[in-house]
Amino acid sequence: MKTPEEVKQEFAERGLSISGWAKNRGYSQALVYQVLNGSRKALRGESHKIAVELGLKAGKTGCYEDLSFHKAEVIQ
């Protein structure tokens, strides 16, 4: 895993902008900066996906159907 400073440094070394990365992936630029600056905990949803993609946290992204205990058919 990387620290936010390491992620920012990697963007700088490559001459790439964080906002450009956000736009390219369809994320809110503000949300990406919030994740990098620690004002979002990145526990779930888009902030979690952003943190995983940036290498800030270990984890998986996906949807409920990806869970091993998801039932394909719900009985009511």
N, CA, C and O atoms as a Tripos MOL2 file, in Angstrom:
@<TRIPOS>MOLECULE
protein
  304   303    76     0     0
PROTEIN
NO_CHARGES

@<TRIPOS>ATOM
      1 N           0.8340   -1.1780    0.0000 N.3       1 MET1
      2 CA          0.0000    0.0000    0.0000 C.3       1 MET1
      3 C           0.8820    1.2470    0.0000 C.2       1 MET1
      4 O           2.0370    1.2180    0.4240 O.2       1 MET1
      5 N           0.3100    2.3190   -0.4800 N.am      2 LYS2
      6 CA          1.0370    3.5780   -0.5850 C.3       2 LYS2
      7 C           0.4340    4.6050    0.3620 C.2       2 LYS2
      8 O          -0.7270    4.5030    0.7590 O.2       2 LYS2
      9 N           1.2310    5.5790    0.7100 N.am      3 THR3
     10 CA          0.7220    6.7120    1.4790 C.3       3 THR3
     11 C           0.1710    7.7370    0.4840 C.2       3 THR3
     12 O           0.5290    7.7120   -0.6930 O.2       3 THR3
     13 N          -0.6960    8.6330    0.9500 N.am      4 PRO4
     14 CA         -1.1760    9.6850    0.0500 C.3       4 PRO4
     15 C          -0.0320   10.5040   -0.5440 C.2       4 PRO4
     16 O          -0.0990   10.9230   -1.7000 O.2       4 PRO4
     17 N           1.0060   10.7300    0.2400 N.am      5 GLU5
     18 CA          2.1570   11.4950   -0.2550 C.3       5 GLU5
     19 C           2.8610   10.7530   -1.3870 C.2       5 GLU5
     20 O           3.3000   11.3680   -2.3580 O.2       5 GLU5
     21 N           2.9670    9.4370   -1.2630 N.am      6 GLU6
     22 CA          3.5930    8.6330   -2.3230 C.3       6 GLU6
     23 C           2.7660    8.6740   -3.6040 C.2       6 GLU6
     24 O           3.3150    8.7400   -4.7040 O.2       6 GLU6
     25 N           1.4520    8.6340   -3.4560 N.am      7 VAL7
     26 CA          0.5730    8.7010   -4.6320 C.3       7 VAL7
     27 C           0.7350   10.0520   -5.3200 C.2       7 VAL7
     28 O           0.8850   10.1210   -6.5390 O.2       7 VAL7
     29 N           0.7050   11.1200   -4.5360 N.am      8 LYS8
     30 CA          0.8670   12.4620   -5.1010 C.3       8 LYS8
     31 C           2.2250   12.6070   -5.7840 C.2       8 LYS8
     32 O           2.3280   13.2060   -6.8540 O.2       8 LYS8
     33 N           3.2630   12.0570   -5.1620 N.am      9 GLN9
     34 CA          4.6050   12.1180   -5.7340 C.3       9 GLN9
     35 C           4.6650   11.3730   -7.0630 C.2       9 GLN9
     36 O           5.3100   11.8280   -8.0080 O.2       9 GLN9
     37 N           3.9950   10.2310   -7.1310 N.am     10 GLU10
     38 CA          3.9920    9.4560   -8.3790 C.3      10 GLU10
     39 C           3.3350   10.2390   -9.5130 C.2      10 GLU10
     40 O           3.8230   10.2330  -10.6430 O.2      10 GLU10
     41 N           2.2290   10.9120   -9.2060 N.am     11 PHE11
     42 CA          1.5990   11.7580  -10.2250 C.3      11 PHE11
     43 C           2.5700   12.8480  -10.6740 C.2      11 PHE11
     44 O           2.7180   13.1000  -11.8690 O.2      11 PHE11
     45 N           3.2280   13.4900   -9.7150 N.am     12 ALA12
     46 CA          4.1600   14.5800  -10.0320 C.3      12 ALA12
     47 C           5.3300   14.0820  -10.8730 C.2      12 ALA12
     48 O           5.7290   14.7420  -11.8320 O.2      12 ALA12
     49 N           5.8820   12.9240  -10.5200 N.am     13 GLU13
     50 CA          7.0210   12.3720  -11.2600 C.3      13 GLU13
     51 C           6.6640   12.0510  -12.7040 C.2      13 GLU13
     52 O           7.5130   12.1300  -13.5920 O.2      13 GLU13
     53 N           5.4220   11.6920  -12.9340 N.am     14 ARG14
     54 CA          4.9850   11.3360  -14.2850 C.3      14 ARG14
     55 C           4.4070   12.5280  -15.0460 C.2      14 ARG14
     56 O           4.0540   12.4170  -16.2200 O.2      14 ARG14
     57 N           4.3150   13.6560  -14.3680 N.am     15 GLY15
     58 CA          3.7740   14.8490  -15.0060 C.3      15 GLY15
     59 C           2.2870   14.7560  -15.2770 C.2      15 GLY15
     60 O           1.7780   15.3550  -16.2240 O.2      15 GLY15
     61 N           1.5960   14.0020  -14.4430 N.am     16 LEU16
     62 CA          0.1580   13.8060  -14.6060 C.3      16 LEU16
     63 C          -0.5970   14.5110  -13.4920 C.2      16 LEU16
     64 O          -0.0990   14.6640  -12.3770 O.2      16 LEU16
     65 N          -1.8180   14.9380  -13.8230 N.am     17 SER17
     66 CA         -2.6230   15.6120  -12.8050 C.3      17 SER17
     67 C          -3.5860   14.6310  -12.1460 C.2      17 SER17
     68 O          -4.0630   13.6810  -12.7650 O.2      17 SER17
     69 N          -3.8480   14.8890  -10.8950 N.am     18 ILE18
     70 CA         -4.8060   14.0750  -10.1530 C.3      18 ILE18
     71 C          -6.2020   14.3030  -10.7150 C.2      18 ILE18
     72 O          -6.9870   13.3620  -10.8320 O.2      18 ILE18
     73 N          -6.5160   15.5410  -11.0610 N.am     19 SER19
     74 CA         -7.8390   15.8290  -11.6160 C.3      19 SER19
     75 C          -8.0270   15.1400  -12.9670 C.2      19 SER19
     76 O          -9.1310   14.7000  -13.2870 O.2      19 SER19
     77 N          -6.9650   15.0430  -13.7550 N.am     20 GLY20
     78 CA         -7.0450   14.3190  -15.0290 C.3      20 GLY20
     79 C          -7.3150   12.8420  -14.8180 C.2      20 GLY20
     80 O          -8.0910   12.2370  -15.5580 O.2      20 GLY20
     81 N          -6.6730   12.2520  -13.8020 N.am     21 TRP21
     82 CA         -6.9060   10.8420  -13.4600 C.3      21 TRP21
     83 C          -8.3620   10.6480  -13.0580 C.2      21 TRP21
     84 O          -9.0070    9.6850  -13.4730 O.2      21 TRP21
     85 N          -8.8770   11.5760  -12.2420 N.am     22 ALA22
     86 CA        -10.2660   11.4880  -11.7910 C.3      22 ALA22
     87 C         -11.2220   11.5540  -12.9810 C.2      22 ALA22
     88 O         -12.1350   10.7360  -13.0900 O.2      22 ALA22
     89 N         -11.0180   12.5170  -13.8640 N.am     23 LYS23
     90 CA        -11.8770   12.6580  -15.0490 C.3      23 LYS23
     91 C         -11.8200   11.4130  -15.9170 C.2      23 LYS23
     92 O         -12.8490   10.9390  -16.4000 O.2      23 LYS23
     93 N         -10.6180   10.8810  -16.1180 N.am     24 ASN24
     94 CA        -10.4260    9.7050  -16.9570 C.3      24 ASN24
     95 C         -11.1950    8.5050  -16.4390 C.2      24 ASN24
     96 O         -11.6490    7.6710  -17.2230 O.2      24 ASN24
     97 N         -11.3460    8.4100  -15.1320 N.am     25 ARG25
     98 CA        -12.0350    7.2690  -14.5260 C.3      25 ARG25
     99 C         -13.4890    7.5650  -14.1670 C.2      25 ARG25
    100 O         -14.1960    6.6920  -13.6640 O.2      25 ARG25
    101 N         -13.9320    8.7870  -14.4220 N.am     26 GLY26
    102 CA        -15.3210    9.1520  -14.1560 C.3      26 GLY26
    103 C         -15.6180    9.4740  -12.7010 C.2      26 GLY26
    104 O         -16.7710    9.4260  -12.2750 O.2      26 GLY26
    105 N         -14.5830    9.8020  -11.9360 N.am     27 TYR27
    106 CA        -14.7630   10.1520  -10.5290 C.3      27 TYR27
    107 C         -14.8230   11.6640  -10.3610 C.2      27 TYR27
    108 O         -14.2690   12.4150  -11.1640 O.2      27 TYR27
    109 N         -15.4940   12.0890   -9.3220 N.am     28 SER28
    110 CA        -15.5010   13.4950   -8.9550 C.3      28 SER28
    111 C         -14.0890   13.8900   -8.5340 C.2      28 SER28
    112 O         -13.4610   13.2140   -7.7200 O.2      28 SER28
    113 N         -13.6010   14.9880   -9.0950 N.am     29 GLN29
    114 CA        -12.2640   15.4610   -8.7310 C.3      29 GLN29
    115 C         -12.2020   15.7840   -7.2430 C.2      29 GLN29
    116 O         -11.2170   15.4780   -6.5710 O.2      29 GLN29
    117 N         -13.2600   16.4010   -6.7400 N.am     30 ALA30
    118 CA        -13.2990   16.7650   -5.3210 C.3      30 ALA30
    119 C         -13.2170   15.5260   -4.4370 C.2      30 ALA30
    120 O         -12.5270   15.5340   -3.4180 O.2      30 ALA30
    121 N         -13.9210   14.4570   -4.8240 N.am     31 LEU31
    122 CA        -13.9070   13.2310   -4.0260 C.3      31 LEU31
    123 C         -12.5190   12.5970   -4.0130 C.2      31 LEU31
    124 O         -12.0740   12.1060   -2.9760 O.2      31 LEU31
    125 N         -11.8390   12.6020   -5.1400 N.am     32 VAL32
    126 CA        -10.4840   12.0440   -5.2020 C.3      32 VAL32
    127 C          -9.5580   12.8290   -4.2720 C.2      32 VAL32
    128 O          -8.7700   12.2330   -3.5380 O.2      32 VAL32
    129 N          -9.6480   14.1510   -4.2980 N.am     33 TYR33
    130 CA         -8.8130   14.9590   -3.4090 C.3      33 TYR33
    131 C          -9.1800   14.7260   -1.9430 C.2      33 TYR33
    132 O          -8.3000   14.7220   -1.0820 O.2      33 TYR33
    133 N         -10.4620   14.5320   -1.6510 N.am     34 GLN34
    134 CA        -10.8810   14.2520   -0.2720 C.3      34 GLN34
    135 C         -10.3020   12.9320    0.2160 C.2      34 GLN34
    136 O          -9.8750   12.8290    1.3660 O.2      34 GLN34
    137 N         -10.2840   11.9290   -0.6450 N.am     35 VAL35
    138 CA         -9.6940   10.6380   -0.2820 C.3      35 VAL35
    139 C          -8.1950   10.8100   -0.0460 C.2      35 VAL35
    140 O          -7.6630   10.3110    0.9460 O.2      35 VAL35
    141 N          -7.5200   11.5040   -0.9380 N.am     36 LEU36
    142 CA         -6.0710   11.7080   -0.8020 C.3      36 LEU36
    143 C          -5.7020   12.5410    0.4270 C.2      36 LEU36
    144 O          -4.6560   12.3270    1.0400 O.2      36 LEU36
    145 N          -6.5620   13.4840    0.7780 N.am     37 ASN37
    146 CA         -6.2630   14.3540    1.9160 C.3      37 ASN37
    147 C          -6.7810   13.8000    3.2360 C.2      37 ASN37
    148 O          -6.5610   14.3990    4.2890 O.2      37 ASN37
    149 N          -7.4710   12.6580    3.1880 N.am     38 GLY38
    150 CA         -7.9230   12.0100    4.4110 C.3      38 GLY38
    151 C          -9.2160   12.5260    4.9930 C.2      38 GLY38
    152 O          -9.5930   12.1200    6.0920 O.2      38 GLY38
    153 N          -9.9120   13.4110    4.2940 N.am     39 SER39
    154 CA        -11.1870   13.9020    4.8220 C.3      39 SER39
    155 C         -12.3380   12.9440    4.5230 C.2      39 SER39
    156 O         -13.4430   13.1200    5.0360 O.2      39 SER39
    157 N         -12.0830   11.9410    3.7010 N.am     40 ARG40
    158 CA        -13.0230   10.8340    3.4550 C.3      40 ARG40
    159 C         -12.3650    9.5560    3.9230 C.2      40 ARG40
    160 O         -11.2060    9.2970    3.6000 O.2      40 ARG40
    161 N         -13.0940    8.7540    4.6830 N.am     41 LYS41
    162 CA        -12.5180    7.5220    5.2290 C.3      41 LYS41
    163 C         -12.3860    6.4140    4.1960 C.2      41 LYS41
    164 O         -11.6220    5.4710    4.4000 O.2      41 LYS41
    165 N         -13.1020    6.5110    3.1110 N.am     42 ALA42
    166 CA        -13.0330    5.5150    2.0240 C.3      42 ALA42
    167 C         -13.4190    4.1190    2.5060 C.2      42 ALA42
    168 O         -12.7350    3.1390    2.2120 O.2      42 ALA42
    169 N         -14.5080    4.0420    3.2410 N.am     43 LEU43
    170 CA        -14.9700    2.7560    3.7620 C.3      43 LEU43
    171 C         -15.8240    1.9870    2.7630 C.2      43 LEU43
    172 O         -15.8300    0.7560    2.7660 O.2      43 LEU43
    173 N         -16.5440    2.7080    1.9100 N.am     44 ARG44
    174 CA        -17.4310    2.0400    0.9470 C.3      44 ARG44
    175 C         -17.7110    2.9800   -0.2220 C.2      44 ARG44
    176 O         -17.3420    4.1540   -0.2070 O.2      44 ARG44
    177 N         -18.3620    2.4350   -1.2140 N.am     45 GLY45
    178 CA        -18.7650    3.2420   -2.3580 C.3      45 GLY45
    179 C         -17.6010    3.7300   -3.2010 C.2      45 GLY45
    180 O         -16.5460    3.1000   -3.2700 O.2      45 GLY45
    181 N         -17.8220    4.8750   -3.8440 N.am     46 GLU46
    182 CA        -16.8070    5.4080   -4.7560 C.3      46 GLU46
    183 C         -15.5070    5.7500   -4.0440 C.2      46 GLU46
    184 O         -14.4260    5.5440   -4.5950 O.2      46 GLU46
    185 N         -15.6020    6.2690   -2.8300 N.am     47 SER47
    186 CA        -14.3610    6.6270   -2.1280 C.3      47 SER47
    187 C         -13.5130    5.3860   -1.8570 C.2      47 SER47
    188 O         -12.2860    5.4530   -1.9180 O.2      47 SER47
    189 N         -14.1530    4.2560   -1.5600 N.am     48 HIS48
    190 CA        -13.4250    2.9930   -1.3760 C.3      48 HIS48
    191 C         -12.7540    2.5840   -2.6860 C.2      48 HIS48
    192 O         -11.5810    2.2110   -2.6990 O.2      48 HIS48
    193 N         -13.5010    2.6560   -3.7820 N.am     49 LYS49
    194 CA        -12.9440    2.2910   -5.0890 C.3      49 LYS49
    195 C         -11.7390    3.1640   -5.4340 C.2      49 LYS49
    196 O         -10.7270    2.6720   -5.9330 O.2      49 LYS49
    197 N         -11.8580    4.4410   -5.1680 N.am     50 ILE50
    198 CA        -10.7590    5.3680   -5.4500 C.3      50 ILE50
    199 C          -9.5220    4.9880   -4.6410 C.2      50 ILE50
    200 O          -8.4180    4.9220   -5.1820 O.2      50 ILE50
    201 N          -9.7060    4.7410   -3.3570 N.am     51 ALA51
    202 CA         -8.5740    4.3870   -2.4890 C.3      51 ALA51
    203 C          -7.9050    3.0970   -2.9430 C.2      51 ALA51
    204 O          -6.6780    2.9950   -2.9240 O.2      51 ALA51
    205 N          -8.6980    2.1160   -3.3490 N.am     52 VAL52
    206 CA         -8.1350    0.8480   -3.8250 C.3      52 VAL52
    207 C          -7.3730    1.0710   -5.1260 C.2      52 VAL52
    208 O          -6.2520    0.5850   -5.2780 O.2      52 VAL52
    209 N          -7.9700    1.8020   -6.0660 N.am     53 GLU53
    210 CA         -7.3180    2.0370   -7.3600 C.3      53 GLU53
    211 C          -6.0220    2.8360   -7.2220 C.2      53 GLU53
    212 O          -5.0770    2.6270   -7.9820 O.2      53 GLU53
    213 N          -5.9810    3.7410   -6.2610 N.am     54 LEU54
    214 CA         -4.7700    4.5320   -6.0460 C.3      54 LEU54
    215 C          -3.7260    3.7760   -5.2330 C.2      54 LEU54
    216 O          -2.5900    4.2320   -5.1010 O.2      54 LEU54
    217 N          -4.1030    2.6320   -4.6930 N.am     55 GLY55
    218 CA         -3.1660    1.8430   -3.8980 C.3      55 GLY55
    219 C          -3.0570    2.2970   -2.4570 C.2      55 GLY55
    220 O          -2.1100    1.9340   -1.7590 O.2      55 GLY55
    221 N          -4.0260    3.0970   -2.0020 N.am     56 LEU56
    222 CA         -4.0110    3.5960   -0.6320 C.3      56 LEU56
    223 C          -4.4660    2.5470    0.3720 C.2      56 LEU56
    224 O          -4.1030    2.5980    1.5480 O.2      56 LEU56
    225 N          -5.2590    1.6010   -0.1010 N.am     57 LYS57
    226 CA         -5.7310    0.5500    0.7940 C.3      57 LYS57
    227 C          -5.8640   -0.7520    0.0310 C.2      57 LYS57
    228 O          -6.1110   -0.7750   -1.1750 O.2      57 LYS57
    229 N          -5.6940   -1.8240    0.7650 N.am     58 ALA58
    230 CA         -5.9070   -3.1400    0.1740 C.3      58 ALA58
    231 C          -7.4070   -3.3720    0.1410 C.2      58 ALA58
    232 O          -8.1360   -2.8700    0.9960 O.2      58 ALA58
    233 N          -7.8510   -4.1000   -0.8020 N.am     59 GLY59
    234 CA         -9.2730   -4.3820   -0.8640 C.3      59 GLY59
    235 C          -9.6920   -4.7460   -2.2550 C.2      59 GLY59
    236 O          -8.8900   -4.8030   -3.1870 O.2      59 GLY59
    237 N         -10.9510   -4.9870   -2.3660 N.am     60 LYS60
    238 CA        -11.5450   -5.3430   -3.6420 C.3      60 LYS60
    239 C         -12.6650   -4.3680   -3.9330 C.2      60 LYS60
    240 O         -13.2470   -3.7680   -3.0290 O.2      60 LYS60
    241 N         -12.9500   -4.2240   -5.2010 N.am     61 THR61
    242 CA        -14.1090   -3.4420   -5.5970 C.3      61 THR61
    243 C         -15.0730   -4.3840   -6.2840 C.2      61 THR61
    244 O         -14.6770   -5.4400   -6.7780 O.2      61 THR61
    245 N         -16.3050   -4.0130   -6.3140 N.am     62 GLY62
    246 CA        -17.2970   -4.8670   -6.9550 C.3      62 GLY62
    247 C         -18.6940   -4.4550   -6.5530 C.2      62 GLY62
    248 O         -18.9500   -3.3110   -6.1770 O.2      62 GLY62
    249 N         -19.5860   -5.4180   -6.6430 N.am     63 CYS63
    250 CA        -20.9730   -5.1610   -6.3000 C.3      63 CYS63
    251 C         -21.4850   -6.2890   -5.4090 C.2      63 CYS63
    252 O         -20.7850   -7.2740   -5.1750 O.2      63 CYS63
    253 N         -22.6960   -6.1360   -4.9220 N.am     64 TYR64
    254 CA        -23.2590   -7.1300   -4.0100 C.3      64 TYR64
    255 C         -23.2900   -8.5250   -4.6210 C.2      64 TYR64
    256 O         -23.1120   -9.5190   -3.9180 O.2      64 TYR64
    257 N         -23.5150   -8.5990   -5.9230 N.am     65 GLU65
    258 CA        -23.5820   -9.8920   -6.5940 C.3      65 GLU65
    259 C         -22.2490  -10.6330   -6.5580 C.2      65 GLU65
    260 O         -22.2080  -11.8520   -6.7280 O.2      65 GLU65
    261 N         -21.1610   -9.8980   -6.3370 N.am     66 ASP66
    262 CA        -19.8330  -10.5140   -6.2750 C.3      66 ASP66
    263 C         -19.5600  -11.2200   -4.9450 C.2      66 ASP66
    264 O         -18.6200  -12.0080   -4.8400 O.2      66 ASP66
    265 N         -20.3710  -10.9400   -3.9440 N.am     67 LEU67
    266 CA        -20.1500  -11.5350   -2.6240 C.3      67 LEU67
    267 C         -20.3930  -13.0320   -2.6650 C.2      67 LEU67
    268 O         -21.3130  -13.5060   -3.3320 O.2      67 LEU67
    269 N         -19.5620  -13.7710   -1.9460 N.am     68 SER68
    270 CA        -19.6510  -15.2350   -1.9810 C.3      68 SER68
    271 C         -20.9620  -15.7440   -1.4090 C.2      68 SER68
    272 O         -21.3920  -16.8480   -1.7450 O.2      68 SER68
    273 N         -21.6000  -14.9690   -0.5590 N.am     69 PHE69
    274 CA        -22.8390  -15.4320    0.0650 C.3      69 PHE69
    275 C         -24.0840  -14.8380   -0.5800 C.2      69 PHE69
    276 O         -25.1850  -14.9990   -0.0540 O.2      69 PHE69
    277 N         -23.9270  -14.1570   -1.7060 N.am     70 HIS70
    278 CA        -25.0670  -13.5820   -2.4250 C.3      70 HIS70
    279 C         -25.9290  -14.6990   -2.9970 C.2      70 HIS70
    280 O         -25.4150  -15.6420   -3.5990 O.2      70 HIS70
    281 N         -27.2230  -14.5930   -2.8100 N.am     71 LYS71
    282 CA        -28.1500  -15.5880   -3.3600 C.3      71 LYS71
    283 C         -28.7180  -15.0520   -4.6680 C.2      71 LYS71
    284 O         -29.2070  -13.9250   -4.7340 O.2      71 LYS71
    285 N         -28.6450  -15.8610   -5.6820 N.am     72 ALA72
    286 CA        -29.1280  -15.4480   -7.0030 C.3      72 ALA72
    287 C         -30.6380  -15.2680   -6.9990 C.2      72 ALA72
    288 O         -31.1670  -14.4490   -7.7510 O.2      72 ALA72
    289 N         -31.3280  -16.0150   -6.1720 N.am     73 GLU73
    290 CA        -32.7850  -15.9370   -6.1400 C.3      73 GLU73
    291 C         -33.2270  -15.6230   -4.7210 C.2      73 GLU73
    292 O         -32.8520  -16.3150   -3.7740 O.2      73 GLU73
    293 N         -34.0210  -14.5850   -4.5850 N.am     74 VAL74
    294 CA        -34.5330  -14.2030   -3.2730 C.3      74 VAL74
    295 C         -35.9250  -14.7890   -3.1250 C.2      74 VAL74
    296 O         -36.7880  -14.5680   -3.9740 O.2      74 VAL74
    297 N         -36.1480  -15.5330   -2.0540 N.am     75 ILE75
    298 CA        -37.4550  -16.1400   -1.7890 C.3      75 ILE75
    299 C         -38.1920  -15.2540   -0.8070 C.2      75 ILE75
    300 O         -37.6710  -14.9140    0.2560 O.2      75 ILE75
    301 N         -39.4110  -14.8830   -1.1730 N.am     76 GLN76
    302 CA        -40.2040  -14.0110   -0.2940 C.3      76 GLN76
    303 C         -41.3180  -14.7630    0.3460 C.2      76 GLN76
    304 O         -42.0880  -14.1890    1.1170 O.2      76 GLN76
@<TRIPOS>BOND
     1     1     2 1
     2     2     3 1
     3     3     4 2
     4     3     5 am
     5     5     6 1
     6     6     7 1
     7     7     8 2
     8     7     9 am
     9     9    10 1
    10    10    11 1
    11    11    12 2
    12    11    13 am
    13    13    14 1
    14    14    15 1
    15    15    16 2
    16    15    17 am
    17    17    18 1
    18    18    19 1
    19    19    20 2
    20    19    21 am
    21    21    22 1
    22    22    23 1
    23    23    24 2
    24    23    25 am
    25    25    26 1
    26    26    27 1
    27    27    28 2
    28    27    29 am
    29    29    30 1
    30    30    31 1
    31    31    32 2
    32    31    33 am
    33    33    34 1
    34    34    35 1
    35    35    36 2
    36    35    37 am
    37    37    38 1
    38    38    39 1
    39    39    40 2
    40    39    41 am
    41    41    42 1
    42    42    43 1
    43    43    44 2
    44    43    45 am
    45    45    46 1
    46    46    47 1
    47    47    48 2
    48    47    49 am
    49    49    50 1
    50    50    51 1
    51    51    52 2
    52    51    53 am
    53    53    54 1
    54    54    55 1
    55    55    56 2
    56    55    57 am
    57    57    58 1
    58    58    59 1
    59    59    60 2
    60    59    61 am
    61    61    62 1
    62    62    63 1
    63    63    64 2
    64    63    65 am
    65    65    66 1
    66    66    67 1
    67    67    68 2
    68    67    69 am
    69    69    70 1
    70    70    71 1
    71    71    72 2
    72    71    73 am
    73    73    74 1
    74    74    75 1
    75    75    76 2
    76    75    77 am
    77    77    78 1
    78    78    79 1
    79    79    80 2
    80    79    81 am
    81    81    82 1
    82    82    83 1
    83    83    84 2
    84    83    85 am
    85    85    86 1
    86    86    87 1
    87    87    88 2
    88    87    89 am
    89    89    90 1
    90    90    91 1
    91    91    92 2
    92    91    93 am
    93    93    94 1
    94    94    95 1
    95    95    96 2
    96    95    97 am
    97    97    98 1
    98    98    99 1
    99    99   100 2
   100    99   101 am
   101   101   102 1
   102   102   103 1
   103   103   104 2
   104   103   105 am
   105   105   106 1
   106   106   107 1
   107   107   108 2
   108   107   109 am
   109   109   110 1
   110   110   111 1
   111   111   112 2
   112   111   113 am
   113   113   114 1
   114   114   115 1
   115   115   116 2
   116   115   117 am
   117   117   118 1
   118   118   119 1
   119   119   120 2
   120   119   121 am
   121   121   122 1
   122   122   123 1
   123   123   124 2
   124   123   125 am
   125   125   126 1
   126   126   127 1
   127   127   128 2
   128   127   129 am
   129   129   130 1
   130   130   131 1
   131   131   132 2
   132   131   133 am
   133   133   134 1
   134   134   135 1
   135   135   136 2
   136   135   137 am
   137   137   138 1
   138   138   139 1
   139   139   140 2
   140   139   141 am
   141   141   142 1
   142   142   143 1
   143   143   144 2
   144   143   145 am
   145   145   146 1
   146   146   147 1
   147   147   148 2
   148   147   149 am
   149   149   150 1
   150   150   151 1
   151   151   152 2
   152   151   153 am
   153   153   154 1
   154   154   155 1
   155   155   156 2
   156   155   157 am
   157   157   158 1
   158   158   159 1
   159   159   160 2
   160   159   161 am
   161   161   162 1
   162   162   163 1
   163   163   164 2
   164   163   165 am
   165   165   166 1
   166   166   167 1
   167   167   168 2
   168   167   169 am
   169   169   170 1
   170   170   171 1
   171   171   172 2
   172   171   173 am
   173   173   174 1
   174   174   175 1
   175   175   176 2
   176   175   177 am
   177   177   178 1
   178   178   179 1
   179   179   180 2
   180   179   181 am
   181   181   182 1
   182   182   183 1
   183   183   184 2
   184   183   185 am
   185   185   186 1
   186   186   187 1
   187   187   188 2
   188   187   189 am
   189   189   190 1
   190   190   191 1
   191   191   192 2
   192   191   193 am
   193   193   194 1
   194   194   195 1
   195   195   196 2
   196   195   197 am
   197   197   198 1
   198   198   199 1
   199   199   200 2
   200   199   201 am
   201   201   202 1
   202   202   203 1
   203   203   204 2
   204   203   205 am
   205   205   206 1
   206   206   207 1
   207   207   208 2
   208   207   209 am
   209   209   210 1
   210   210   211 1
   211   211   212 2
   212   211   213 am
   213   213   214 1
   214   214   215 1
   215   215   216 2
   216   215   217 am
   217   217   218 1
   218   218   219 1
   219   219   220 2
   220   219   221 am
   221   221   222 1
   222   222   223 1
   223   223   224 2
   224   223   225 am
   225   225   226 1
   226   226   227 1
   227   227   228 2
   228   227   229 am
   229   229   230 1
   230   230   231 1
   231   231   232 2
   232   231   233 am
   233   233   234 1
   234   234   235 1
   235   235   236 2
   236   235   237 am
   237   237   238 1
   238   238   239 1
   239   239   240 2
   240   239   241 am
   241   241   242 1
   242   242   243 1
   243   243   244 2
   244   243   245 am
   245   245   246 1
   246   246   247 1
   247   247   248 2
   248   247   249 am
   249   249   250 1
   250   250   251 1
   251   251   252 2
   252   251   253 am
   253   253   254 1
   254   254   255 1
   255   255   256 2
   256   255   257 am
   257   257   258 1
   258   258   259 1
   259   259   260 2
   260   259   261 am
   261   261   262 1
   262   262   263 1
   263   263   264 2
   264   263   265 am
   265   265   266 1
   266   266   267 1
   267   267   268 2
   268   267   269 am
   269   269   270 1
   270   270   271 1
   271   271   272 2
   272   271   273 am
   273   273   274 1
   274   274   275 1
   275   275   276 2
   276   275   277 am
   277   277   278 1
   278   278   279 1
   279   279   280 2
   280   279   281 am
   281   281   282 1
   282   282   283 1
   283   283   284 2
   284   283   285 am
   285   285   286 1
   286   286   287 1
   287   287   288 2
   288   287   289 am
   289   289   290 1
   290   290   291 1
   291   291   292 2
   292   291   293 am
   293   293   294 1
   294   294   295 1
   295   295   296 2
   296   295   297 am
   297   297   298 1
   298   298   299 1
   299   299   300 2
   300   299   301 am
   301   301   302 1
   302   302   303 1
   303   303   304 2
@<TRIPOS>SUBSTRUCTURE
     1 MET1         2 RESIDUE 1 A MET
     2 LYS2         6 RESIDUE 1 A LYS
     3 THR3        10 RESIDUE 1 A THR
     4 PRO4        14 RESIDUE 1 A PRO
     5 GLU5        18 RESIDUE 1 A GLU
     6 GLU6        22 RESIDUE 1 A GLU
     7 VAL7        26 RESIDUE 1 A VAL
     8 LYS8        30 RESIDUE 1 A LYS
     9 GLN9        34 RESIDUE 1 A GLN
    10 GLU10       38 RESIDUE 1 A GLU
    11 PHE11       42 RESIDUE 1 A PHE
    12 ALA12       46 RESIDUE 1 A ALA
    13 GLU13       50 RESIDUE 1 A GLU
    14 ARG14       54 RESIDUE 1 A ARG
    15 GLY15       58 RESIDUE 1 A GLY
    16 LEU16       62 RESIDUE 1 A LEU
    17 SER17       66 RESIDUE 1 A SER
    18 ILE18       70 RESIDUE 1 A ILE
    19 SER19       74 RESIDUE 1 A SER
    20 GLY20       78 RESIDUE 1 A GLY
    21 TRP21       82 RESIDUE 1 A TRP
    22 ALA22       86 RESIDUE 1 A ALA
    23 LYS23       90 RESIDUE 1 A LYS
    24 ASN24       94 RESIDUE 1 A ASN
    25 ARG25       98 RESIDUE 1 A ARG
    26 GLY26      102 RESIDUE 1 A GLY
    27 TYR27      106 RESIDUE 1 A TYR
    28 SER28      110 RESIDUE 1 A SER
    29 GLN29      114 RESIDUE 1 A GLN
    30 ALA30      118 RESIDUE 1 A ALA
    31 LEU31      122 RESIDUE 1 A LEU
    32 VAL32      126 RESIDUE 1 A VAL
    33 TYR33      130 RESIDUE 1 A TYR
    34 GLN34      134 RESIDUE 1 A GLN
    35 VAL35      138 RESIDUE 1 A VAL
    36 LEU36      142 RESIDUE 1 A LEU
    37 ASN37      146 RESIDUE 1 A ASN
    38 GLY38      150 RESIDUE 1 A GLY
    39 SER39      154 RESIDUE 1 A SER
    40 ARG40      158 RESIDUE 1 A ARG
    41 LYS41      162 RESIDUE 1 A LYS
    42 ALA42      166 RESIDUE 1 A ALA
    43 LEU43      170 RESIDUE 1 A LEU
    44 ARG44      174 RESIDUE 1 A ARG
    45 GLY45      178 RESIDUE 1 A GLY
    46 GLU46      182 RESIDUE 1 A GLU
    47 SER47      186 RESIDUE 1 A SER
    48 HIS48      190 RESIDUE 1 A HIS
    49 LYS49      194 RESIDUE 1 A LYS
    50 ILE50      198 RESIDUE 1 A ILE
    51 ALA51      202 RESIDUE 1 A ALA
    52 VAL52      206 RESIDUE 1 A VAL
    53 GLU53      210 RESIDUE 1 A GLU
    54 LEU54      214 RESIDUE 1 A LEU
    55 GLY55      218 RESIDUE 1 A GLY
    56 LEU56      222 RESIDUE 1 A LEU
    57 LYS57      226 RESIDUE 1 A LYS
    58 ALA58      230 RESIDUE 1 A ALA
    59 GLY59      234 RESIDUE 1 A GLY
    60 LYS60      238 RESIDUE 1 A LYS
    61 THR61      242 RESIDUE 1 A THR
    62 GLY62      246 RESIDUE 1 A GLY
    63 CYS63      250 RESIDUE 1 A CYS
    64 TYR64      254 RESIDUE 1 A TYR
    65 GLU65      258 RESIDUE 1 A GLU
    66 ASP66      262 RESIDUE 1 A ASP
    67 LEU67      266 RESIDUE 1 A LEU
    68 SER68      270 RESIDUE 1 A SER
    69 PHE69      274 RESIDUE 1 A PHE
    70 HIS70      278 RESIDUE 1 A HIS
    71 LYS71      282 RESIDUE 1 A LYS
    72 ALA72      286 RESIDUE 1 A ALA
    73 GLU73      290 RESIDUE 1 A GLU
    74 VAL74      294 RESIDUE 1 A VAL
    75 ILE75      298 RESIDUE 1 A ILE
    76 GLN76      302 RESIDUE 1 A GLN
